[in-house]
Amino acid sequence: MKKYIFMLSFLSCSLVAVPTEAKDACTSVLCMAGMLQGTGEVDECSSAIKDYFSIVKFDFGSISLNKTFKARGKFLNQCSSAGTWPDEINTVYGMMIL
């Protein structure tokens, strides 16, 4: 019986997806705000910007710009200290696909 419980718990743990690196919304907001102000992409910000643009949602096999826009906005809004920057960033870049 213990063997089956162990196997069941092992299988259930192996089915849970754990991200290898957590995306930091505040870093993305900071870097994207710099882009929005015209400074361009800074080398230190490349991964934070990729985190933002890697959020792409699909609908029936094709890219859904509306769902992508909402998901990116939700990601940026995780940074509670960002003020109005998430909305401004998402208005400009939310539907952009790289």
mmCIF file as gemmi writes it, N, C-alpha and C atoms, coordinates in Angstrom:
data_model
loop_
_atom_site.group_PDB
_atom_site.id
_atom_site.type_symbol
_atom_site.label_atom_id
_atom_site.label_alt_id
_atom_site.label_comp_id
_atom_site.label_asym_id
_atom_site.label_entity_id
_atom_site.label_seq_id
_atom_site.pdbx_PDB_ins_code
_atom_site.Cartn_x
_atom_site.Cartn_y
_atom_site.Cartn_z
_atom_site.occupancy
_atom_site.B_iso_or_equiv
_atom_site.pdbx_formal_charge
_atom_site.auth_seq_id
_atom_site.auth_asym_id
_atom_site.pdbx_PDB_model_num
ATOM 1 N N . MET Axp A 1 ? 0.821 -1.195 0 1 0 ? 1 A 1
ATOM 2 C CA . MET Axp A 1 ? 0 0 0 1 0 ? 1 A 1
ATOM 3 C C . MET Axp A 1 ? 0.869 1.266 0 1 0 ? 1 A 1
ATOM 4 N N . LYS Axp A 2 ? 1.913 1.259 0.828 1 0 ? 2 A 1
ATOM 5 C CA . LYS Axp A 2 ? 2.81 2.411 0.875 1 0 ? 2 A 1
ATOM 6 C C . LYS Axp A 2 ? 3.466 2.643 -0.48 1 0 ? 2 A 1
ATOM 7 N N . LYS Axp A 3 ? 3.743 1.557 -1.179 1 0 ? 3 A 1
ATOM 8 C CA . LYS Axp A 3 ? 4.367 1.655 -2.49 1 0 ? 3 A 1
ATOM 9 C C . LYS Axp A 3 ? 3.453 2.396 -3.468 1 0 ? 3 A 1
ATOM 10 N N . TYR Axp A 4 ? 2.174 2.091 -3.421 1 0 ? 4 A 1
ATOM 11 C CA . TYR Axp A 4 ? 1.219 2.744 -4.315 1 0 ? 4 A 1
ATOM 12 C C . TYR Axp A 4 ? 1.023 4.219 -3.967 1 0 ? 4 A 1
ATOM 13 N N . ILE Axp A 5 ? 1.015 4.525 -2.693 1 0 ? 5 A 1
ATOM 14 C CA . ILE Axp A 5 ? 0.884 5.921 -2.266 1 0 ? 5 A 1
ATOM 15 C C . ILE Axp A 5 ? 2.1 6.712 -2.711 1 0 ? 5 A 1
ATOM 16 N N . PHE Axp A 6 ? 3.288 6.135 -2.574 1 0 ? 6 A 1
ATOM 17 C CA . PHE Axp A 6 ? 4.503 6.791 -3.017 1 0 ? 6 A 1
ATOM 18 C C . PHE Axp A 6 ? 4.472 7.028 -4.525 1 0 ? 6 A 1
ATOM 19 N N . MET Axp A 7 ? 4.062 6.007 -5.279 1 0 ? 7 A 1
ATOM 20 C CA . MET Axp A 7 ? 3.998 6.135 -6.738 1 0 ? 7 A 1
ATOM 21 C C . MET Axp A 7 ? 2.995 7.21 -7.139 1 0 ? 7 A 1
ATOM 22 N N . LEU Axp A 8 ? 1.853 7.241 -6.484 1 0 ? 8 A 1
ATOM 23 C CA . LEU Axp A 8 ? 0.819 8.223 -6.789 1 0 ? 8 A 1
ATOM 24 C C . LEU Axp A 8 ? 1.299 9.637 -6.474 1 0 ? 8 A 1
ATOM 25 N N . SER Axp A 9 ? 1.949 9.817 -5.334 1 0 ? 9 A 1
ATOM 26 C CA . SER Axp A 9 ? 2.458 11.146 -4.986 1 0 ? 9 A 1
ATOM 27 C C . SER Axp A 9 ? 3.588 11.562 -5.919 1 0 ? 9 A 1
ATOM 28 N N . PHE Axp A 10 ? 4.433 10.635 -6.321 1 0 ? 10 A 1
ATOM 29 C CA . PHE Axp A 10 ? 5.509 10.945 -7.258 1 0 ? 10 A 1
ATOM 30 C C . PHE Axp A 10 ? 4.945 11.377 -8.612 1 0 ? 10 A 1
ATOM 31 N N . LEU Axp A 11 ? 3.959 10.647 -9.101 1 0 ? 11 A 1
ATOM 32 C CA . LEU Axp A 11 ? 3.348 10.988 -10.385 1 0 ? 11 A 1
ATOM 33 C C . LEU Axp A 11 ? 2.65 12.337 -10.333 1 0 ? 11 A 1
ATOM 34 N N . SER Axp A 12 ? 1.96 12.62 -9.257 1 0 ? 12 A 1
ATOM 35 C CA . SER Axp A 12 ? 1.261 13.905 -9.165 1 0 ? 12 A 1
ATOM 36 C C . SER Axp A 12 ? 2.253 15.062 -9.08 1 0 ? 12 A 1
ATOM 37 N N . CYS Axp A 13 ? 3.374 14.871 -8.423 1 0 ? 13 A 1
ATOM 38 C CA . CYS Axp A 13 ? 4.389 15.927 -8.351 1 0 ? 13 A 1
ATOM 39 C C . CYS Axp A 13 ? 5.082 16.12 -9.695 1 0 ? 13 A 1
ATOM 40 N N . SER Axp A 14 ? 5.25 15.066 -10.438 1 0 ? 14 A 1
ATOM 41 C CA . SER Axp A 14 ? 5.935 15.189 -11.722 1 0 ? 14 A 1
ATOM 42 C C . SER Axp A 14 ? 5.054 15.839 -12.779 1 0 ? 14 A 1
ATOM 43 N N . LEU Axp A 15 ? 3.75 15.888 -12.559 1 0 ? 15 A 1
ATOM 44 C CA . LEU Axp A 15 ? 2.844 16.513 -13.51 1 0 ? 15 A 1
ATOM 45 C C . LEU Axp A 15 ? 2.747 18.019 -13.324 1 0 ? 15 A 1
ATOM 46 N N . VAL Axp A 16 ? 3.228 18.523 -12.204 1 0 ? 16 A 1
ATOM 47 C CA . VAL Axp A 16 ? 3.173 19.954 -11.929 1 0 ? 16 A 1
ATOM 48 C C . VAL Axp A 16 ? 4.327 20.63 -12.655 1 0 ? 16 A 1
ATOM 49 N N . ALA Axp A 17 ? 4.016 21.637 -13.452 1 0 ? 17 A 1
ATOM 50 C CA . ALA Axp A 17 ? 5.051 22.365 -14.185 1 0 ? 17 A 1
ATOM 51 C C . ALA Axp A 17 ? 5.606 23.472 -13.306 1 0 ? 17 A 1
ATOM 52 N N . VAL Axp A 18 ? 6.897 23.476 -13.15 1 0 ? 18 A 1
ATOM 53 C CA . VAL Axp A 18 ? 7.563 24.499 -12.357 1 0 ? 18 A 1
ATOM 54 C C . VAL Axp A 18 ? 8.42 25.34 -13.286 1 0 ? 18 A 1
ATOM 55 N N . PRO Axp A 19 ? 8.185 26.656 -13.332 1 0 ? 19 A 1
ATOM 56 C CA . PRO Axp A 19 ? 9.008 27.479 -14.223 1 0 ? 19 A 1
ATOM 57 C C . PRO Axp A 19 ? 10.451 27.489 -13.766 1 0 ? 19 A 1
ATOM 58 N N . THR Axp A 20 ? 11.363 27.498 -14.719 1 0 ? 20 A 1
ATOM 59 C CA . THR Axp A 20 ? 12.774 27.474 -14.371 1 0 ? 20 A 1
ATOM 60 C C . THR Axp A 20 ? 13.246 28.838 -13.883 1 0 ? 20 A 1
ATOM 61 N N . GLU Axp A 21 ? 12.621 29.883 -14.354 1 0 ? 21 A 1
ATOM 62 C CA . GLU Axp A 21 ? 12.999 31.219 -13.941 1 0 ? 21 A 1
ATOM 63 C C . GLU Axp A 21 ? 11.742 32.081 -13.905 1 0 ? 21 A 1
ATOM 64 N N . ALA Axp A 22 ? 11.489 32.667 -12.759 1 0 ? 22 A 1
ATOM 65 C CA . ALA Axp A 22 ? 10.284 33.485 -12.626 1 0 ? 22 A 1
ATOM 66 C C . ALA Axp A 22 ? 10.482 34.82 -13.343 1 0 ? 22 A 1
ATOM 67 N N . LYS Axp A 23 ? 9.448 35.246 -14.024 1 0 ? 23 A 1
ATOM 68 C CA . LYS Axp A 23 ? 9.481 36.531 -14.711 1 0 ? 23 A 1
ATOM 69 C C . LYS Axp A 23 ? 9.191 37.622 -13.696 1 0 ? 23 A 1
ATOM 70 N N . ASP Axp A 24 ? 9.961 38.692 -13.739 1 0 ? 24 A 1
ATOM 71 C CA . ASP Axp A 24 ? 9.778 39.808 -12.817 1 0 ? 24 A 1
ATOM 72 C C . ASP Axp A 24 ? 9.076 40.941 -13.542 1 0 ? 24 A 1
ATOM 73 N N . ALA Axp A 25 ? 7.834 41.188 -13.169 1 0 ? 25 A 1
ATOM 74 C CA . ALA Axp A 25 ? 7.021 42.211 -13.825 1 0 ? 25 A 1
ATOM 75 C C . ALA Axp A 25 ? 7.606 43.606 -13.627 1 0 ? 25 A 1
ATOM 76 N N . CYS Axp A 26 ? 8.126 43.894 -12.444 1 0 ? 26 A 1
ATOM 77 C CA . CYS Axp A 26 ? 8.651 45.235 -12.179 1 0 ? 26 A 1
ATOM 78 C C . CYS Axp A 26 ? 9.889 45.54 -13.031 1 0 ? 26 A 1
ATOM 79 N N . THR Axp A 27 ? 10.739 44.55 -13.239 1 0 ? 27 A 1
ATOM 80 C CA . THR Axp A 27 ? 11.893 44.747 -14.102 1 0 ? 27 A 1
ATOM 81 C C . THR Axp A 27 ? 11.434 44.992 -15.54 1 0 ? 27 A 1
ATOM 82 N N . SER Axp A 28 ? 10.433 44.247 -15.97 1 0 ? 28 A 1
ATOM 83 C CA . SER Axp A 28 ? 9.905 44.458 -17.317 1 0 ? 28 A 1
ATOM 84 C C . SER Axp A 28 ? 9.303 45.844 -17.46 1 0 ? 28 A 1
ATOM 85 N N . VAL Axp A 29 ? 8.574 46.311 -16.441 1 0 ? 29 A 1
ATOM 86 C CA . VAL Axp A 29 ? 7.989 47.651 -16.487 1 0 ? 29 A 1
ATOM 87 C C . VAL Axp A 29 ? 9.087 48.705 -16.58 1 0 ? 29 A 1
ATOM 88 N N . LEU Axp A 30 ? 10.108 48.56 -15.778 1 0 ? 30 A 1
ATOM 89 C CA . LEU Axp A 30 ? 11.204 49.527 -15.775 1 0 ? 30 A 1
ATOM 90 C C . LEU Axp A 30 ? 11.886 49.588 -17.14 1 0 ? 30 A 1
ATOM 91 N N . CYS Axp A 31 ? 12.191 48.432 -17.699 1 0 ? 31 A 1
ATOM 92 C CA . CYS Axp A 31 ? 12.875 48.386 -18.993 1 0 ? 31 A 1
ATOM 93 C C . CYS Axp A 31 ? 11.977 48.867 -20.128 1 0 ? 31 A 1
ATOM 94 N N . MET Axp A 32 ? 10.726 48.467 -20.097 1 0 ? 32 A 1
ATOM 95 C CA . MET Axp A 32 ? 9.789 48.871 -21.149 1 0 ? 32 A 1
ATOM 96 C C . MET Axp A 32 ? 9.48 50.367 -21.055 1 0 ? 32 A 1
ATOM 97 N N . ALA Axp A 33 ? 9.469 50.924 -19.853 1 0 ? 33 A 1
ATOM 98 C CA . ALA Axp A 33 ? 9.256 52.369 -19.693 1 0 ? 33 A 1
ATOM 99 C C . ALA Axp A 33 ? 10.414 53.135 -20.326 1 0 ? 33 A 1
ATOM 100 N N . GLY Axp A 34 ? 11.615 52.606 -20.184 1 0 ? 34 A 1
ATOM 101 C CA . GLY Axp A 34 ? 12.767 53.224 -20.838 1 0 ? 34 A 1
ATOM 102 C C . GLY Axp A 34 ? 12.623 53.204 -22.351 1 0 ? 34 A 1
ATOM 103 N N . MET Axp A 35 ? 12.143 52.094 -22.875 1 0 ? 35 A 1
ATOM 104 C CA . MET Axp A 35 ? 11.912 52.003 -24.32 1 0 ? 35 A 1
ATOM 105 C C . MET Axp A 35 ? 10.843 53.005 -24.75 1 0 ? 35 A 1
ATOM 106 N N . LEU Axp A 36 ? 9.811 53.12 -23.94 1 0 ? 36 A 1
ATOM 107 C CA . LEU Axp A 36 ? 8.703 54.019 -24.259 1 0 ? 36 A 1
ATOM 108 C C . LEU Axp A 36 ? 9.161 55.471 -24.288 1 0 ? 36 A 1
ATOM 109 N N . GLN Axp A 37 ? 10.15 55.802 -23.474 1 0 ? 37 A 1
ATOM 110 C CA . GLN Axp A 37 ? 10.67 57.166 -23.421 1 0 ? 37 A 1
ATOM 111 C C . GLN Axp A 37 ? 11.733 57.43 -24.479 1 0 ? 37 A 1
ATOM 112 N N . GLY Axp A 38 ? 12.064 56.418 -25.271 1 0 ? 38 A 1
ATOM 113 C CA . GLY Axp A 38 ? 12.972 56.631 -26.384 1 0 ? 38 A 1
ATOM 114 C C . GLY Axp A 38 ? 14.413 56.256 -26.149 1 0 ? 38 A 1
ATOM 115 N N . THR Axp A 39 ? 14.724 55.592 -25.044 1 0 ? 39 A 1
ATOM 116 C CA . THR Axp A 39 ? 16.112 55.206 -24.797 1 0 ? 39 A 1
ATOM 117 C C . THR Axp A 39 ? 16.505 53.946 -25.549 1 0 ? 39 A 1
ATOM 118 N N . GLY Axp A 40 ? 15.538 53.26 -26.117 1 0 ? 40 A 1
ATOM 119 C CA . GLY Axp A 40 ? 15.832 52.025 -26.837 1 0 ? 40 A 1
ATOM 120 C C . GLY Axp A 40 ? 16.005 50.862 -25.884 1 0 ? 40 A 1
ATOM 121 N N . GLU Axp A 41 ? 16.467 49.742 -26.42 1 0 ? 41 A 1
ATOM 122 C CA . GLU Axp A 41 ? 16.664 48.547 -25.6 1 0 ? 41 A 1
ATOM 123 C C . GLU Axp A 41 ? 18.076 48.541 -25.04 1 0 ? 41 A 1
ATOM 124 N N . VAL Axp A 42 ? 18.186 48.52 -23.732 1 0 ? 42 A 1
ATOM 125 C CA . VAL Axp A 42 ? 19.472 48.477 -23.046 1 0 ? 42 A 1
ATOM 126 C C . VAL Axp A 42 ? 19.865 47.005 -22.878 1 0 ? 42 A 1
ATOM 127 N N . ASP Axp A 43 ? 21.162 46.702 -22.972 1 0 ? 43 A 1
ATOM 128 C CA . ASP Axp A 43 ? 21.638 45.322 -22.889 1 0 ? 43 A 1
ATOM 129 C C . ASP Axp A 43 ? 21.133 44.594 -21.643 1 0 ? 43 A 1
ATOM 130 N N . GLU Axp A 44 ? 21.123 45.282 -20.507 1 0 ? 44 A 1
ATOM 131 C CA . GLU Axp A 44 ? 20.713 44.653 -19.253 1 0 ? 44 A 1
ATOM 132 C C . GLU Axp A 44 ? 19.222 44.327 -19.241 1 0 ? 44 A 1
ATOM 133 N N . CYS Axp A 45 ? 18.476 44.898 -20.16 1 0 ? 45 A 1
ATOM 134 C CA . CYS Axp A 45 ? 17.029 44.727 -20.184 1 0 ? 45 A 1
ATOM 135 C C . CYS Axp A 45 ? 16.547 43.685 -21.187 1 0 ? 45 A 1
ATOM 136 N N . SER Axp A 46 ? 17.443 43.087 -21.929 1 0 ? 46 A 1
ATOM 137 C CA . SER Axp A 46 ? 17.004 42.197 -23.006 1 0 ? 46 A 1
ATOM 138 C C . SER Axp A 46 ? 16.135 41.049 -22.502 1 0 ? 46 A 1
ATOM 139 N N . SER Axp A 47 ? 16.493 40.433 -21.369 1 0 ? 47 A 1
ATOM 140 C CA . SER Axp A 47 ? 15.683 39.311 -20.88 1 0 ? 47 A 1
ATOM 141 C C . SER Axp A 47 ? 14.333 39.783 -20.34 1 0 ? 47 A 1
ATOM 142 N N . ALA Axp A 48 ? 14.297 40.952 -19.709 1 0 ? 48 A 1
ATOM 143 C CA . ALA Axp A 48 ? 13.026 41.477 -19.195 1 0 ? 48 A 1
ATOM 144 C C . ALA Axp A 48 ? 12.092 41.843 -20.334 1 0 ? 48 A 1
ATOM 145 N N . ILE Axp A 49 ? 12.634 42.364 -21.413 1 0 ? 49 A 1
ATOM 146 C CA . ILE Axp A 49 ? 11.82 42.713 -22.581 1 0 ? 49 A 1
ATOM 147 C C . ILE Axp A 49 ? 11.342 41.436 -23.274 1 0 ? 49 A 1
ATOM 148 N N . LYS Axp A 50 ? 12.201 40.431 -23.338 1 0 ? 50 A 1
ATOM 149 C CA . LYS Axp A 50 ? 11.795 39.144 -23.922 1 0 ? 50 A 1
ATOM 150 C C . LYS Axp A 50 ? 10.689 38.506 -23.096 1 0 ? 50 A 1
ATOM 151 N N . ASP Axp A 51 ? 10.753 38.671 -21.763 1 0 ? 51 A 1
ATOM 152 C CA . ASP Axp A 51 ? 9.687 38.139 -20.911 1 0 ? 51 A 1
ATOM 153 C C . ASP Axp A 51 ? 8.336 38.707 -21.319 1 0 ? 51 A 1
ATOM 154 N N . TYR Axp A 52 ? 8.306 39.991 -21.589 1 0 ? 52 A 1
ATOM 155 C CA . TYR Axp A 52 ? 7.062 40.658 -21.979 1 0 ? 52 A 1
ATOM 156 C C . TYR Axp A 52 ? 6.593 40.182 -23.352 1 0 ? 52 A 1
ATOM 157 N N . PHE Axp A 53 ? 7.481 40.21 -24.322 1 0 ? 53 A 1
ATOM 158 C CA . PHE Axp A 53 ? 7.096 39.849 -25.681 1 0 ? 53 A 1
ATOM 159 C C . PHE Axp A 53 ? 6.901 38.346 -25.875 1 0 ? 53 A 1
ATOM 160 N N . SER Axp A 54 ? 7.355 37.533 -24.922 1 0 ? 54 A 1
ATOM 161 C CA . SER Axp A 54 ? 7.14 36.091 -25.031 1 0 ? 54 A 1
ATOM 162 C C . SER Axp A 54 ? 5.708 35.705 -24.667 1 0 ? 54 A 1
ATOM 163 N N . ILE Axp A 55 ? 4.962 36.628 -24.108 1 0 ? 55 A 1
ATOM 164 C CA . ILE Axp A 55 ? 3.561 36.363 -23.782 1 0 ? 55 A 1
ATOM 165 C C . ILE Axp A 55 ? 2.74 36.529 -25.056 1 0 ? 55 A 1
ATOM 166 N N . VAL Axp A 56 ? 2.338 35.416 -25.621 1 0 ? 56 A 1
ATOM 167 C CA . VAL Axp A 56 ? 1.544 35.399 -26.851 1 0 ? 56 A 1
ATOM 168 C C . VAL Axp A 56 ? 0.431 34.377 -26.654 1 0 ? 56 A 1
ATOM 169 N N . LYS Axp A 57 ? -0.792 34.79 -26.861 1 0 ? 57 A 1
ATOM 170 C CA . LYS Axp A 57 ? -1.952 33.914 -26.695 1 0 ? 57 A 1
ATOM 171 C C . LYS Axp A 57 ? -2.537 33.55 -28.052 1 0 ? 57 A 1
ATOM 172 N N . PHE Axp A 58 ? -3.059 32.344 -28.117 1 0 ? 58 A 1
ATOM 173 C CA . PHE Axp A 58 ? -3.618 31.827 -29.357 1 0 ? 58 A 1
ATOM 174 C C . PHE Axp A 58 ? -5.107 31.54 -29.203 1 0 ? 58 A 1
ATOM 175 N N . ASP Axp A 59 ? -5.804 31.593 -30.328 1 0 ? 59 A 1
ATOM 176 C CA . ASP Axp A 59 ? -7.214 31.278 -30.372 1 0 ? 59 A 1
ATOM 177 C C . ASP Axp A 59 ? -7.468 30.472 -31.64 1 0 ? 59 A 1
ATOM 178 N N . PHE Axp A 60 ? -7.831 29.219 -31.492 1 0 ? 60 A 1
ATOM 179 C CA . PHE Axp A 60 ? -8.074 28.325 -32.621 1 0 ? 60 A 1
ATOM 180 C C . PHE Axp A 60 ? -6.855 28.217 -33.54 1 0 ? 60 A 1
ATOM 181 N N . GLY Axp A 61 ? -5.669 28.147 -32.947 1 0 ? 61 A 1
ATOM 182 C CA . GLY Axp A 61 ? -4.452 27.924 -33.712 1 0 ? 61 A 1
ATOM 183 C C . GLY Axp A 61 ? -3.777 29.154 -34.275 1 0 ? 61 A 1
ATOM 184 N N . SER Axp A 62 ? -4.388 30.317 -34.16 1 0 ? 62 A 1
ATOM 185 C CA . SER Axp A 62 ? -3.737 31.534 -34.647 1 0 ? 62 A 1
ATOM 186 C C . SER Axp A 62 ? -3.612 32.534 -33.497 1 0 ? 62 A 1
ATOM 187 N N . ILE Axp A 63 ? -2.719 33.471 -33.654 1 0 ? 63 A 1
ATOM 188 C CA . ILE Axp A 63 ? -2.456 34.447 -32.599 1 0 ? 63 A 1
ATOM 189 C C . ILE Axp A 63 ? -3.69 35.313 -32.37 1 0 ? 63 A 1
ATOM 190 N N . SER Axp A 64 ? -4.055 35.448 -31.11 1 0 ? 64 A 1
ATOM 191 C CA . SER Axp A 64 ? -5.148 36.334 -30.727 1 0 ? 64 A 1
ATOM 192 C C . SER Axp A 64 ? -4.543 37.61 -30.149 1 0 ? 64 A 1
ATOM 193 N N . LEU Axp A 65 ? -4.616 38.694 -30.89 1 0 ? 65 A 1
ATOM 194 C CA . LEU Axp A 65 ? -4.029 39.953 -30.422 1 0 ? 65 A 1
ATOM 195 C C . LEU Axp A 65 ? -4.743 40.481 -29.188 1 0 ? 65 A 1
ATOM 196 N N . ASN Axp A 66 ? -6.055 40.308 -29.104 1 0 ? 66 A 1
ATOM 197 C CA . ASN Axp A 66 ? -6.791 40.783 -27.929 1 0 ? 66 A 1
ATOM 198 C C . ASN Axp A 66 ? -6.396 40.018 -26.669 1 0 ? 66 A 1
ATOM 199 N N . LYS Axp A 67 ? -6.296 38.69 -26.769 1 0 ? 67 A 1
ATOM 200 C CA . LYS Axp A 67 ? -5.899 37.883 -25.611 1 0 ? 67 A 1
ATOM 201 C C . LYS Axp A 67 ? -4.443 38.154 -25.231 1 0 ? 67 A 1
ATOM 202 N N . THR Axp A 68 ? -3.596 38.367 -26.232 1 0 ? 68 A 1
ATOM 203 C CA . THR Axp A 68 ? -2.199 38.695 -25.975 1 0 ? 68 A 1
ATOM 204 C C . THR Axp A 68 ? -2.108 40.03 -25.243 1 0 ? 68 A 1
ATOM 205 N N . PHE Axp A 69 ? -2.864 41.018 -25.714 1 0 ? 69 A 1
ATOM 206 C CA . PHE Axp A 69 ? -2.892 42.341 -25.096 1 0 ? 69 A 1
ATOM 207 C C . PHE Axp A 69 ? -3.316 42.246 -23.632 1 0 ? 69 A 1
ATOM 208 N N . LYS Axp A 70 ? -4.365 41.491 -23.358 1 0 ? 70 A 1
ATOM 209 C CA . LYS Axp A 70 ? -4.861 41.349 -21.982 1 0 ? 70 A 1
ATOM 210 C C . LYS Axp A 70 ? -3.859 40.612 -21.095 1 0 ? 70 A 1
ATOM 211 N N . ALA Axp A 71 ? -3.245 39.55 -21.616 1 0 ? 71 A 1
ATOM 212 C CA . ALA Axp A 71 ? -2.284 38.771 -20.837 1 0 ? 71 A 1
ATOM 213 C C . ALA Axp A 71 ? -1.035 39.592 -20.516 1 0 ? 71 A 1
ATOM 214 N N . ARG Axp A 72 ? -0.571 40.376 -21.479 1 0 ? 72 A 1
ATOM 215 C CA . ARG Axp A 72 ? 0.602 41.224 -21.233 1 0 ? 72 A 1
ATOM 216 C C . ARG Axp A 72 ? 0.276 42.309 -20.212 1 0 ? 72 A 1
ATOM 217 N N . GLY Axp A 73 ? -0.918 42.869 -20.313 1 0 ? 73 A 1
ATOM 218 C CA . GLY Axp A 73 ? -1.333 43.872 -19.336 1 0 ? 73 A 1
ATOM 219 C C . GLY Axp A 73 ? -1.437 43.289 -17.939 1 0 ? 73 A 1
ATOM 220 N N . LYS Axp A 74 ? -1.975 42.082 -17.847 1 0 ? 74 A 1
ATOM 221 C CA . LYS Axp A 74 ? -2.087 41.408 -16.551 1 0 ? 74 A 1
ATOM 222 C C . LYS Axp A 74 ? -0.702 41.151 -15.96 1 0 ? 74 A 1
ATOM 223 N N . PHE Axp A 75 ? 0.242 40.754 -16.808 1 0 ? 75 A 1
ATOM 224 C CA . PHE Axp A 75 ? 1.614 40.527 -16.352 1 0 ? 75 A 1
ATOM 225 C C . PHE Axp A 75 ? 2.229 41.806 -15.798 1 0 ? 75 A 1
ATOM 226 N N . LEU Axp A 76 ? 2.133 42.915 -16.545 1 0 ? 76 A 1
ATOM 227 C CA . LEU Axp A 76 ? 2.724 44.177 -16.095 1 0 ? 76 A 1
ATOM 228 C C . LEU Axp A 76 ? 2.046 44.705 -14.84 1 0 ? 76 A 1
ATOM 229 N N . ASN Axp A 77 ? 0.755 44.477 -14.699 1 0 ? 77 A 1
ATOM 230 C CA . ASN Axp A 77 ? 0.022 44.962 -13.529 1 0 ? 77 A 1
ATOM 231 C C . ASN Axp A 77 ? 0.359 44.205 -12.252 1 0 ? 77 A 1
ATOM 232 N N . GLN Axp A 78 ? 1.164 43.157 -12.344 1 0 ? 78 A 1
ATOM 233 C CA . GLN Axp A 78 ? 1.64 42.461 -11.149 1 0 ? 78 A 1
ATOM 234 C C . GLN Axp A 78 ? 2.603 43.34 -10.357 1 0 ? 78 A 1
ATOM 235 N N . CYS Axp A 79 ? 3.155 44.352 -11.01 1 0 ? 79 A 1
ATOM 236 C CA . CYS Axp A 79 ? 4.049 45.297 -10.333 1 0 ? 79 A 1
ATOM 237 C C . CYS Axp A 79 ? 3.184 46.409 -9.757 1 0 ? 79 A 1
ATOM 238 N N . SER Axp A 80 ? 2.897 46.312 -8.478 1 0 ? 80 A 1
ATOM 239 C CA . SER Axp A 80 ? 1.952 47.241 -7.845 1 0 ? 80 A 1
ATOM 240 C C . SER Axp A 80 ? 2.509 48.653 -7.695 1 0 ? 80 A 1
ATOM 241 N N . SER Axp A 81 ? 3.805 48.82 -7.757 1 0 ? 81 A 1
ATOM 242 C CA . SER Axp A 81 ? 4.408 50.142 -7.548 1 0 ? 81 A 1
ATOM 243 C C . SER Axp A 81 ? 4.672 50.879 -8.862 1 0 ? 81 A 1
ATOM 244 N N . ALA Axp A 82 ? 4.121 50.386 -9.96 1 0 ? 82 A 1
ATOM 245 C CA . ALA Axp A 82 ? 4.456 50.937 -11.279 1 0 ? 82 A 1
ATOM 246 C C . ALA Axp A 82 ? 3.593 52.119 -11.696 1 0 ? 82 A 1
ATOM 247 N N . GLY Axp A 83 ? 2.588 52.45 -10.935 1 0 ? 83 A 1
ATOM 248 C CA . GLY Axp A 83 ? 1.723 53.575 -11.288 1 0 ? 83 A 1
ATOM 249 C C . GLY Axp A 83 ? 0.965 53.309 -12.575 1 0 ? 83 A 1
ATOM 250 N N . THR Axp A 84 ? 1.02 54.264 -13.496 1 0 ? 84 A 1
ATOM 251 C CA . THR Axp A 84 ? 0.289 54.132 -14.76 1 0 ? 84 A 1
ATOM 252 C C . THR Axp A 84 ? 1.149 53.543 -15.891 1 0 ? 84 A 1
ATOM 253 N N . TRP Axp A 85 ? 2.398 53.234 -15.596 1 0 ? 85 A 1
ATOM 254 C CA . TRP Axp A 85 ? 3.296 52.72 -16.626 1 0 ? 85 A 1
ATOM 255 C C . TRP Axp A 85 ? 2.787 51.459 -17.315 1 0 ? 85 A 1
ATOM 256 N N . PRO Axp A 86 ? 2.244 50.476 -16.583 1 0 ? 86 A 1
ATOM 257 C CA . PRO Axp A 86 ? 1.779 49.269 -17.278 1 0 ? 86 A 1
ATOM 258 C C . PRO Axp A 86 ? 0.756 49.559 -18.379 1 0 ? 86 A 1
ATOM 259 N N . ASP Axp A 87 ? -0.19 50.444 -18.108 1 0 ? 87 A 1
ATOM 260 C CA . ASP Axp A 87 ? -1.2 50.777 -19.119 1 0 ? 87 A 1
ATOM 261 C C . ASP Axp A 87 ? -0.579 51.507 -20.31 1 0 ? 87 A 1
ATOM 262 N N . GLU Axp A 88 ? 0.331 52.425 -20.036 1 0 ? 88 A 1
ATOM 263 C CA . GLU Axp A 88 ? 0.983 53.166 -21.113 1 0 ? 88 A 1
ATOM 264 C C . GLU Axp A 88 ? 1.827 52.243 -21.985 1 0 ? 88 A 1
ATOM 265 N N . ILE Axp A 89 ? 2.569 51.345 -21.347 1 0 ? 89 A 1
ATOM 266 C CA . ILE Axp A 89 ? 3.415 50.395 -22.076 1 0 ? 89 A 1
ATOM 267 C C . ILE Axp A 89 ? 2.552 49.467 -22.92 1 0 ? 89 A 1
ATOM 268 N N . ASN Axp A 90 ? 1.516 48.933 -22.295 1 0 ? 90 A 1
ATOM 269 C CA . ASN Axp A 90 ? 0.677 47.971 -23.002 1 0 ? 90 A 1
ATOM 270 C C . ASN Axp A 90 ? -0.105 48.609 -24.139 1 0 ? 90 A 1
ATOM 271 N N . THR Axp A 91 ? -0.449 49.881 -24.013 1 0 ? 91 A 1
ATOM 272 C CA . THR Axp A 91 ? -1.136 50.573 -25.097 1 0 ? 91 A 1
ATOM 273 C C . THR Axp A 91 ? -0.271 50.628 -26.35 1 0 ? 91 A 1
ATOM 274 N N . VAL Axp A 92 ? 1.027 50.836 -26.165 1 0 ? 92 A 1
ATOM 275 C CA . VAL Axp A 92 ? 1.939 50.933 -27.306 1 0 ? 92 A 1
ATOM 276 C C . VAL Axp A 92 ? 2.4 49.572 -27.801 1 0 ? 92 A 1
ATOM 277 N N . TYR Axp A 93 ? 2.78 48.673 -26.886 1 0 ? 93 A 1
ATOM 278 C CA . TYR Axp A 93 ? 3.413 47.416 -27.272 1 0 ? 93 A 1
ATOM 279 C C . TYR Axp A 93 ? 2.531 46.187 -27.101 1 0 ? 93 A 1
ATOM 280 N N . GLY Axp A 94 ? 1.347 46.317 -26.547 1 0 ? 94 A 1
ATOM 281 C CA . GLY Axp A 94 ? 0.523 45.17 -26.192 1 0 ? 94 A 1
ATOM 282 C C . GLY Axp A 94 ? 0.144 44.247 -27.316 1 0 ? 94 A 1
ATOM 283 N N . MET Axp A 95 ? -0.058 44.783 -28.511 1 0 ? 95 A 1
ATOM 284 C CA . MET Axp A 95 ? -0.454 43.936 -29.641 1 0 ? 95 A 1
ATOM 285 C C . MET Axp A 95 ? 0.675 43.718 -30.636 1 0 ? 95 A 1
ATOM 286 N N . MET Axp A 96 ? 1.884 44.131 -30.274 1 0 ? 96 A 1
ATOM 287 C CA . MET Axp A 96 ? 3.033 43.98 -31.16 1 0 ? 96 A 1
ATOM 288 C C . MET Axp A 96 ? 3.593 42.57 -31.06 1 0 ? 96 A 1
ATOM 289 N N . ILE Axp A 97 ? 3.754 41.934 -32.179 1 0 ? 97 A 1
ATOM 290 C CA . ILE Axp A 97 ? 4.322 40.586 -32.231 1 0 ? 97 A 1
ATOM 291 C C . ILE Axp A 97 ? 5.7 40.686 -32.894 1 0 ? 97 A 1
ATOM 292 N N . LEU Axp A 98 ? 6.708 40.186 -32.186 1 0 ? 98 A 1
ATOM 293 C CA . LEU Axp A 98 ? 8.074 40.225 -32.727 1 0 ? 98 A 1
ATOM 294 C C . LEU Axp A 98 ? 8.42 38.951 -33.441 1 0 ? 98 A 1
